[in-house]
């Protein structure tokens, strides 16, 4: 079965280079901030007063814990809508890359933490910085930033469509990922460099994930009814992801 553009992700060489270059730049900036040190610490010092405002703390905790769950719920709504004969069938090809991106980039981020072994801000500067929570793991890269960007980037990059609703949804998902990453700074558990590295990880792995999904679609002839059944299967994965996020975020 031949692939049509609607049955695969539009991963051109140029788009792949942009994603890889963007990820490499974010990681380079993260390393610069870590080596320079002063700016990363200054940003945390500036945010220290915010951690004394209960409303802002509660808002940051809510966005940090439930932001990714909200994104997954959006995907589940889109999946249900795509099952309608007049629904957005072109989105069905995105649900597998979303799941793969979260799993692969998220695992890479978590596994790289011990290698960099960067102390959390409140550990490195205990007399100057506080935190809302005190995670025991290392700081670089931010797991929440990695996973949130990994979750939304497949839609932002590959959803296509020039309608106002589609553009608004892409912007809303991207803004949610940025907000989740920012809450980690507000809460005092990550430096700016940590969240940049997390986003960079998601950028770096997206071309690999997209290419793997396209190979899978091509080799198994995933299209039409098969794509719809695969989307349904991914729906169960997304439901499991909601449990994971609520339980462990």
Backbone as numpy.savetxt, mean C-alpha at the origin, in Angstrom:
# Nx Ny Nz CAx CAy CAz Cx Cy Cz
-6.18 -18.94 -26.31 -7.03 -17.75 -26.31 -6.15 -16.51 -26.31
-6.37 -15.60 -27.21 -5.58 -14.39 -27.28 -6.05 -13.39 -26.24
-5.12 -12.67 -25.68 -5.45 -11.63 -24.71 -5.92 -10.38 -25.44
-6.89 -9.73 -24.88 -7.24 -8.39 -25.32 -6.75 -7.42 -24.28
-6.62 -6.13 -24.60 -6.12 -5.18 -23.61 -6.94 -5.18 -22.32
-8.25 -5.51 -22.41 -9.08 -5.50 -21.22 -8.83 -6.71 -20.33
-8.09 -7.73 -20.85 -7.86 -8.96 -20.11 -6.46 -9.04 -19.51
-5.71 -7.96 -19.55 -4.38 -7.94 -18.96 -4.09 -6.54 -18.45
-3.08 -6.44 -17.61 -2.67 -5.15 -17.09 -1.81 -4.44 -18.13
-2.00 -3.17 -18.26 -1.24 -2.39 -19.24 0.12 -2.02 -18.66
1.04 -2.98 -18.70 2.38 -2.78 -18.14 3.36 -2.58 -19.29
3.54 -1.33 -19.70 4.52 -1.04 -20.74 5.90 -0.93 -20.11
6.93 -1.00 -20.94 8.30 -0.86 -20.44 8.50 0.51 -19.79
7.90 1.52 -20.39 8.02 2.86 -19.83 7.38 2.97 -18.46
6.19 2.38 -18.31 5.50 2.43 -17.02 6.30 1.66 -15.97
6.86 0.52 -16.35 7.66 -0.27 -15.41 8.89 0.52 -14.96
9.55 1.21 -15.90 10.73 2.00 -15.53 10.36 3.13 -14.58
9.22 3.75 -14.80 8.78 4.85 -13.92 8.55 4.32 -12.51
7.88 3.18 -12.40 7.62 2.60 -11.08 8.92 2.22 -10.37
9.83 1.60 -11.10 11.11 1.20 -10.50 11.94 2.42 -10.10
11.95 3.43 -10.97 12.70 4.65 -10.66 12.08 5.37 -9.46
10.75 5.39 -9.40 10.09 6.01 -8.25 10.40 5.29 -6.96
10.38 3.96 -6.99 10.71 3.19 -5.80 12.15 3.39 -5.37
13.07 3.40 -6.35 14.48 3.60 -6.03 14.72 4.99 -5.45
14.04 6.00 -6.00 14.19 7.36 -5.48 13.70 7.46 -4.04
12.55 6.85 -3.74 12.02 6.91 -2.37 12.96 6.22 -1.39
13.54 5.09 -1.79 14.49 4.42 -0.92 15.77 5.23 -0.75
16.24 5.86 -1.82 17.44 6.69 -1.73 17.20 7.86 -0.77
16.02 8.45 -0.87 15.68 9.56 0.03 15.59 9.07 1.47
15.05 7.88 1.65 14.95 7.31 3.00 16.35 7.09 3.60
17.27 6.54 2.79 18.64 6.33 3.28 19.32 7.66 3.59
19.09 8.66 2.74 19.67 9.98 3.00 19.19 10.53 4.33
17.88 10.44 4.58 17.33 10.96 5.83 17.87 10.20 7.03
18.05 8.89 6.88 18.60 8.11 7.99 20.05 8.50 8.27
20.84 8.65 7.23 22.25 9.01 7.42 22.40 10.43 7.94
21.55 11.33 7.43 21.61 12.72 7.85 21.10 12.88 9.28
20.01 12.15 9.58 19.51 12.04 10.94 18.76 13.24 11.47
19.32 14.43 11.33 18.76 15.61 11.94 17.37 15.95 11.45
17.15 15.87 10.15 15.85 16.25 9.60 14.77 15.27 10.04
15.08 13.98 9.99 14.12 12.98 10.44 13.71 13.24 11.89
14.69 13.53 12.73 14.39 13.80 14.14 13.61 15.09 14.29
13.97 16.12 13.53 13.27 17.41 13.62 11.80 17.26 13.27
11.50 16.48 12.24 10.10 16.26 11.85 9.34 15.60 12.99
9.97 14.66 13.68 9.33 14.03 14.82 9.13 15.03 15.97
10.12 15.86 16.22 9.99 16.87 17.28 8.84 17.82 16.98
8.69 18.21 15.73 7.59 19.10 15.34 6.23 18.45 15.60
6.15 17.14 15.43 4.88 16.44 15.63 4.62 16.07 17.09
5.60 16.25 17.95 5.45 15.86 19.35 4.23 16.52 20.02
3.97 17.83 19.82 2.79 18.44 20.46 1.47 17.82 20.00
1.42 17.30 18.78 0.18 16.71 18.29 -0.20 15.47 19.09
0.81 14.81 19.64 0.54 13.59 20.40 -0.06 13.88 21.78
-0.20 15.16 22.10 -0.83 15.56 23.36 -2.28 15.98 23.16
-2.79 15.87 21.93 -4.16 16.27 21.61 -5.00 15.01 21.43
-5.86 14.68 22.36 -6.60 13.41 22.32 -7.37 13.18 21.01
-8.02 14.22 20.49 -8.80 14.04 19.27 -7.92 13.61 18.10
-6.77 14.26 17.96 -5.85 13.91 16.87 -5.27 12.51 17.06
-4.98 12.16 18.29 -4.46 10.82 18.56 -5.49 9.76 18.19
-6.74 9.99 18.58 -7.80 9.03 18.26 -8.00 8.92 16.75
-7.95 10.07 16.06 -8.11 10.06 14.61 -6.97 9.30 13.94
-5.75 9.55 14.41 -4.58 8.85 13.83 -4.67 7.35 14.06
-5.08 6.96 15.26 -5.23 5.53 15.56 -6.27 4.88 14.65
-7.39 5.59 14.43 -8.46 5.04 13.61 -8.03 4.88 12.15
-7.37 5.91 11.62 -6.93 5.83 10.23 -5.87 4.75 10.07
-4.95 4.68 11.03 -3.88 3.68 10.97 -4.44 2.27 11.02
-5.45 2.05 11.86 -5.97 0.69 12.05 -6.99 0.29 10.99
-7.83 1.25 10.56 -8.95 0.88 9.70 -8.85 1.41 8.27
-7.81 2.20 7.97 -7.70 2.77 6.63 -7.59 1.71 5.54
-6.73 0.71 5.76 -6.57 -0.33 4.75 -7.83 -1.19 4.64
-8.50 -1.42 5.76 -9.76 -2.16 5.72 -10.78 -1.43 4.86
-10.82 -0.11 4.97 -11.74 0.67 4.14 -11.42 0.50 2.66
-10.14 0.46 2.32 -9.74 0.26 0.91 -10.20 -1.10 0.41
-10.04 -2.13 1.24 -10.46 -3.48 0.84 -11.97 -3.53 0.65
-12.71 -2.84 1.51 -14.16 -2.80 1.36 -14.56 -2.14 0.05
-13.83 -1.10 -0.35 -14.08 -0.48 -1.65 -13.87 -1.49 -2.77
-12.80 -2.26 -2.68 -12.53 -3.28 -3.69 -13.65 -4.32 -3.74
-14.16 -4.71 -2.58 -15.24 -5.70 -2.55 -16.51 -5.15 -3.19
-16.79 -3.89 -2.97 -17.95 -3.26 -3.63 -17.76 -3.25 -5.14
-16.57 -2.89 -5.58 -16.27 -2.89 -7.01 -16.38 -4.29 -7.60
-15.93 -5.29 -6.83 -16.01 -6.66 -7.30 -17.47 -7.07 -7.51
-18.32 -6.74 -6.55 -19.75 -7.06 -6.67 -20.35 -6.34 -7.87
-20.03 -5.08 -8.04 -20.55 -4.31 -9.18 -20.08 -4.90 -10.50
-18.86 -5.42 -10.52 -18.31 -5.97 -11.77 -19.03 -7.25 -12.21
-19.77 -7.88 -11.32 -20.51 -9.08 -11.67 -21.79 -8.77 -12.45
-22.24 -7.54 -12.39 -23.40 -7.13 -13.18 -23.02 -7.07 -14.66
-23.89 -7.51 -15.55 -23.56 -7.48 -16.98 -23.14 -6.10 -17.48
-23.67 -5.07 -16.85 -23.32 -3.70 -17.25 -22.27 -3.08 -16.33
-21.70 -3.90 -15.46 -20.74 -3.39 -14.48 -19.35 -3.20 -15.07
-18.43 -2.73 -14.23 -17.05 -2.44 -14.68 -16.21 -3.71 -14.83
-16.44 -4.45 -15.91 -15.74 -5.72 -16.13 -14.22 -5.54 -16.20
-13.77 -4.36 -16.65 -12.33 -4.16 -16.80 -11.60 -4.17 -15.46
-12.33 -4.02 -14.35 -11.69 -4.01 -13.03 -11.43 -5.41 -12.50
-12.05 -6.42 -13.10 -11.90 -7.78 -12.58 -10.45 -8.25 -12.61
-9.69 -7.77 -13.57 -8.29 -8.19 -13.69 -7.41 -7.61 -12.60
-7.93 -6.66 -11.80 -7.12 -5.98 -10.80 -7.09 -6.69 -9.45
-8.07 -7.53 -9.18 -8.18 -8.07 -7.82 -7.04 -9.04 -7.49
-6.59 -9.83 -8.45 -5.44 -10.70 -8.20 -4.17 -9.88 -7.95
-3.83 -8.88 -8.80 -2.64 -8.07 -8.51 -2.72 -7.33 -7.17
-3.91 -6.92 -6.76 -4.05 -6.27 -5.46 -3.63 -7.22 -4.35
-4.15 -8.46 -4.40 -3.81 -9.45 -3.37 -2.32 -9.80 -3.41
-1.78 -9.98 -4.62 -0.36 -10.32 -4.75 0.53 -9.18 -4.28
0.18 -7.96 -4.64 0.98 -6.81 -4.25 1.05 -6.67 -2.74
-0.10 -6.81 -2.08 -0.13 -6.71 -0.62 0.73 -7.80 0.00
0.59 -9.03 -0.52 1.32 -10.16 0.07 2.82 -10.06 -0.17
3.22 -9.79 -1.41 4.64 -9.82 -1.76 5.38 -8.62 -1.18
4.87 -7.41 -1.45 5.54 -6.21 -0.93 5.48 -6.17 0.59
4.33 -6.57 1.16 4.20 -6.57 2.61 5.20 -7.51 3.26
5.34 -8.71 2.70 6.30 -9.67 3.25 7.72 -9.17 3.10
8.03 -8.58 1.94 9.38 -8.05 1.73 9.70 -6.95 2.73
8.74 -6.09 2.98 8.96 -5.03 3.97 9.19 -5.57 5.36
8.36 -6.53 5.77 8.50 -7.10 7.12 9.82 -7.85 7.27
10.22 -8.58 6.24 11.45 -9.37 6.32 12.70 -8.49 6.30
12.59 -7.30 5.72 13.76 -6.42 5.63 13.99 -5.63 6.92
13.01 -5.55 7.80 13.16 -4.79 9.03 14.37 -5.23 9.86
14.52 -6.54 10.12 15.68 -6.96 10.93 17.02 -6.64 10.26
17.03 -6.64 8.92 18.29 -6.37 8.22 18.75 -4.93 8.46
17.82 -3.99 8.44 18.19 -2.58 8.66 18.25 -2.25 10.15
17.39 -2.88 10.94 17.43 -2.78 12.40 17.51 -1.33 12.88
16.71 -0.46 12.29 16.69 0.93 12.73 15.79 1.07 13.95
16.27 1.72 15.02 15.43 1.89 16.21 14.25 2.81 15.92
13.16 2.58 16.62 12.01 3.47 16.53 12.39 4.84 17.10
11.69 5.90 16.68 12.03 7.24 17.18 12.00 7.33 18.71
10.98 6.74 19.34 10.85 6.84 20.80 11.92 6.00 21.51
12.52 5.05 20.79 13.63 4.26 21.37 14.94 5.02 21.21
15.14 5.62 20.07 16.39 6.32 19.78 16.51 7.63 20.55
15.36 8.29 20.81 15.37 9.58 21.53 14.33 9.56 22.64
14.50 8.71 23.64 13.46 8.53 24.66 13.18 9.76 25.50
14.17 10.64 25.66 13.97 11.82 26.50 13.30 12.96 25.74
13.22 12.85 24.41 12.67 13.96 23.62 11.39 13.58 22.89
11.20 12.30 22.60 10.07 11.88 21.79 9.23 10.84 22.50
7.93 10.99 22.39 7.02 10.00 22.93 6.33 9.29 21.76
5.47 8.34 22.08 4.71 7.64 21.04 3.36 7.23 21.59
2.40 7.10 20.69 1.06 6.70 21.09 1.02 5.21 21.43
1.74 4.41 20.64 1.90 2.99 20.90 3.38 2.66 20.84
3.76 1.48 21.26 5.19 1.14 21.30 5.42 -0.23 20.64
5.45 -0.28 19.32 5.73 -1.55 18.64 7.14 -2.03 18.97
7.30 -3.35 18.98 8.59 -3.93 19.35 9.52 -4.11 18.16
8.98 -4.09 16.94 9.80 -4.35 15.76 10.65 -3.13 15.40
11.55 -3.34 14.44 12.40 -2.24 13.97 11.58 -1.24 13.16
12.20 -0.14 12.80 11.46 0.99 12.25 11.45 1.07 10.73
12.51 0.58 10.07 12.68 0.77 8.63 12.55 -0.57 7.90
11.64 -0.65 6.91 10.65 0.35 6.47 9.36 0.24 7.28
8.50 1.22 7.15 7.21 1.18 7.82 6.33 0.10 7.19
5.87 -0.85 8.00 5.00 -1.89 7.49 3.66 -1.35 7.03
3.09 -0.40 7.77 1.81 0.17 7.38 1.92 0.93 6.06
3.02 1.68 5.89 3.20 2.40 4.64 3.38 1.43 3.48
4.18 0.38 3.71 4.40 -0.61 2.67 3.10 -1.25 2.23
2.33 -1.74 3.19 1.11 -2.49 2.88 0.01 -1.59 2.31
-0.11 -0.37 2.82 -1.17 0.51 2.31 -0.89 0.92 0.87
0.36 1.25 0.56 0.68 1.60 -0.83 0.60 0.38 -1.74
1.02 -0.78 -1.23 0.90 -2.01 -2.02 -0.55 -2.32 -2.33
-1.44 -1.96 -1.42 -2.86 -2.25 -1.59 -3.52 -1.35 -2.64
-3.11 -0.09 -2.69 -3.82 0.85 -3.58 -3.13 1.06 -4.92
-1.81 0.83 -5.00 -1.09 1.13 -6.25 -1.60 0.35 -7.46
-1.96 -0.94 -7.34 -2.48 -1.62 -8.53 -3.69 -0.93 -9.13
-4.58 -0.43 -8.29 -5.75 0.28 -8.81 -5.36 1.63 -9.38
-4.54 2.36 -8.65 -4.15 3.71 -9.09 -3.42 3.66 -10.43
-2.56 2.66 -10.61 -1.73 2.59 -11.80 -2.43 1.92 -12.98
-3.24 0.89 -12.70 -3.75 0.06 -13.78 -5.26 0.11 -14.00
-5.99 0.86 -13.17 -7.45 0.85 -13.31 -7.91 1.43 -14.63
-7.20 2.46 -15.13 -7.60 3.05 -16.41 -8.93 3.78 -16.27
-9.45 4.20 -17.41 -10.71 4.92 -17.39 -10.53 6.39 -17.10
-11.21 7.20 -17.87 -11.05 8.65 -17.72 -12.29 9.32 -17.14
-13.24 8.51 -16.64 -14.44 9.09 -16.07 -14.12 9.81 -14.76
-14.96 10.74 -14.39 -14.74 11.49 -13.17 -14.79 10.58 -11.94
-15.70 9.61 -11.96 -15.81 8.70 -10.81 -14.56 7.86 -10.66
-14.03 7.37 -11.79 -12.84 6.54 -11.74 -11.63 7.35 -11.27
-11.49 8.57 -11.77 -10.38 9.42 -11.32 -10.51 9.76 -9.84
-11.73 10.07 -9.41 -11.95 10.42 -8.00 -11.62 9.24 -7.10
-11.96 8.04 -7.53 -11.68 6.86 -6.73 -10.18 6.61 -6.64
-9.47 6.80 -7.75 -8.02 6.64 -7.71 -7.40 7.63 -6.73
-7.82 8.88 -6.79 -7.29 9.89 -5.89 -7.64 9.57 -4.43
-8.86 9.09 -4.20 -9.28 8.77 -2.83 -8.45 7.64 -2.25
-8.20 6.60 -3.04 -7.38 5.49 -2.56 -5.94 5.93 -2.31
-5.40 6.73 -3.21 -4.03 7.23 -3.03 -3.94 8.09 -1.77
-4.94 8.96 -1.57 -4.95 9.82 -0.39 -5.04 9.01 0.90
-5.77 7.90 0.85 -5.89 7.04 2.03 -4.54 6.43 2.38
-3.81 5.96 1.37 -2.48 5.39 1.63 -1.55 6.44 2.22
-1.58 7.65 1.68 -0.74 8.73 2.22 -1.14 9.04 3.66
-2.45 9.08 3.93 -2.92 9.38 5.28 -2.47 8.31 6.28
-2.56 7.04 5.86 -2.12 5.95 6.75 -0.63 6.10 7.07
0.16 6.37 6.03 1.60 6.54 6.25 1.88 7.72 7.17
1.14 8.81 6.99 1.36 10.01 7.81 1.00 9.76 9.27
-0.05 8.96 9.51 -0.41 8.69 10.90 0.72 8.01 11.66
1.55 7.26 10.97 2.65 6.59 11.65 3.69 7.58 12.15
3.82 8.71 11.44 4.68 9.80 11.91 4.02 10.52 13.08
2.74 10.83 12.93 2.00 11.53 13.99 2.02 10.73 15.29
1.88 9.41 15.17 1.84 8.56 16.36 3.21 8.36 17.00
4.27 8.81 16.32 5.61 8.73 16.89 6.27 7.38 16.75
5.76 6.52 15.85 6.34 5.18 15.71 7.24 5.05 14.49
7.27 6.06 13.62 8.13 6.00 12.43 8.67 7.38 12.09
9.87 7.38 11.55 10.43 8.58 10.93 9.84 8.73 9.52
10.02 9.93 8.96 9.60 10.17 7.58 10.30 9.20 6.64
11.60 8.98 6.85 12.34 8.06 6.00 11.76 6.66 5.99
11.22 6.23 7.13 10.63 4.89 7.21 9.42 4.75 6.30
8.56 5.76 6.29 7.35 5.66 5.47 7.69 5.84 3.99
8.70 6.63 3.68 9.13 6.75 2.29 9.67 5.42 1.79
10.44 4.73 2.63 10.96 3.42 2.24 9.83 2.41 2.05
8.81 2.50 2.90 7.66 1.61 2.75 6.95 1.82 1.43
6.70 3.08 1.09 6.07 3.38 -0.20 6.97 2.92 -1.34
8.27 3.15 -1.19 9.21 2.74 -2.23 9.20 1.24 -2.46
9.03 0.46 -1.40 8.96 -0.99 -1.54 7.76 -1.40 -2.39
6.62 -0.76 -2.15 5.43 -1.06 -2.94 5.64 -0.71 -4.41
6.28 0.42 -4.68 6.57 0.81 -6.06 7.49 -0.20 -6.74
8.51 -0.64 -6.03 9.50 -1.55 -6.62 8.90 -2.91 -6.98
7.98 -3.40 -6.17 7.44 -4.73 -6.41 6.25 -4.73 -7.36
5.64 -3.58 -7.61 4.45 -3.57 -8.47 4.71 -4.07 -9.89
5.81 -3.67 -10.57 6.05 -4.21 -11.91 6.18 -5.73 -11.91
6.85 -6.28 -10.91 7.00 -7.73 -10.82 5.64 -8.40 -10.64
4.83 -7.85 -9.76 3.50 -8.41 -9.51 2.63 -8.33 -10.77
2.67 -7.18 -11.44 1.87 -7.01 -12.65 2.30 -7.96 -13.75
3.61 -8.11 -13.92 4.12 -9.03 -14.94 3.72 -10.47 -14.62
3.79 -10.85 -13.35 3.41 -12.20 -12.94 1.92 -12.44 -13.20
1.10 -11.45 -12.90 -0.34 -11.59 -13.15 -0.62 -11.74 -14.65
0.05 -10.96 -15.47 -0.15 -11.06 -16.92 0.27 -12.42 -17.46
1.38 -12.96 -16.95 1.81 -14.30 -17.36 0.76 -15.33 -16.96
0.24 -15.20 -15.76 -0.79 -16.11 -15.26 -2.03 -16.04 -16.15
-2.48 -14.82 -16.48 -3.66 -14.66 -17.33 -3.42 -15.28 -18.71
-2.22 -15.07 -19.24 -1.94 -15.55 -20.60 -1.79 -17.06 -20.64
-1.01 -17.61 -19.72 -0.72 -19.05 -19.75 -1.98 -19.88 -19.53
-2.87 -19.41 -18.66 -4.07 -20.17 -18.35 -5.29 -19.69 -19.12
-5.09 -18.73 -20.01 -6.21 -18.24 -20.81 -7.31 -17.63 -19.97
-6.92 -16.84 -18.96 -7.89 -16.23 -18.06 -8.55 -15.04 -18.75
-9.82 -15.19 -19.09 -10.57 -14.12 -19.76 -12.05 -14.46 -19.66
-12.88 -13.47 -19.87 -14.32 -13.70 -19.89 -14.83 -14.34 -18.62
-15.49 -15.51 -18.77 -16.07 -16.20 -17.61 -15.00 -16.65 -16.63
-13.83 -17.05 -17.16 -12.75 -17.46 -16.26 -12.27 -16.30 -15.40
-12.19 -15.11 -16.00 -11.78 -13.94 -15.23 -12.81 -13.63 -14.16
-14.07 -13.82 -14.47 -15.12 -13.56 -13.48 -15.01 -14.53 -12.32
-14.75 -15.81 -12.61 -14.59 -16.79 -11.54 -13.34 -16.48 -10.71
-12.27 -16.04 -11.36 -11.07 -15.68 -10.62 -11.34 -14.48 -9.72
-12.10 -13.51 -10.22 -12.44 -12.36 -9.40 -13.24 -12.78 -8.17
-14.16 -13.73 -8.36 -14.93 -14.23 -7.22 -14.01 -14.88 -6.19
-13.04 -15.67 -6.67 -12.09 -16.30 -5.76 -11.28 -15.26 -5.00
-10.88 -14.21 -5.71 -10.13 -13.13 -5.06 -10.98 -12.42 -4.02
-12.30 -12.43 -4.22 -13.19 -11.84 -3.23 -13.05 -12.52 -1.88
-12.91 -13.85 -1.87 -12.71 -14.57 -0.61 -11.35 -14.21 0.01
-10.36 -14.00 -0.85 -9.05 -13.57 -0.34 -9.17 -12.21 0.31
-9.91 -11.31 -0.32 -10.10 -9.97 0.24 -10.86 -10.02 1.56
-11.83 -10.92 1.67 -12.54 -11.08 2.94 -11.56 -11.55 4.03
-10.69 -12.48 3.68 -9.68 -12.92 4.64 -8.73 -11.80 5.00
-8.45 -10.95 4.03 -7.55 -9.82 4.29 -8.17 -8.85 5.28
-9.48 -8.67 5.20 -10.15 -7.79 6.16 -9.96 -8.33 7.58
-10.12 -9.64 7.75 -9.90 -10.23 9.08 -8.46 -9.99 9.54
-7.51 -10.22 8.64 -6.10 -10.02 8.97 -5.83 -8.57 9.41
-6.38 -7.62 8.66 -6.12 -6.21 8.94 -6.74 -5.78 10.27
-7.95 -6.23 10.52 -8.60 -5.86 11.78 -7.89 -6.52 12.96
-7.41 -7.73 12.74 -6.77 -8.49 13.83 -5.36 -8.01 14.12
-4.61 -7.63 13.08 -3.18 -7.39 13.28 -2.72 -5.97 12.98
-3.56 -5.10 12.47 -3.11 -3.72 12.14 -2.91 -2.92 13.41
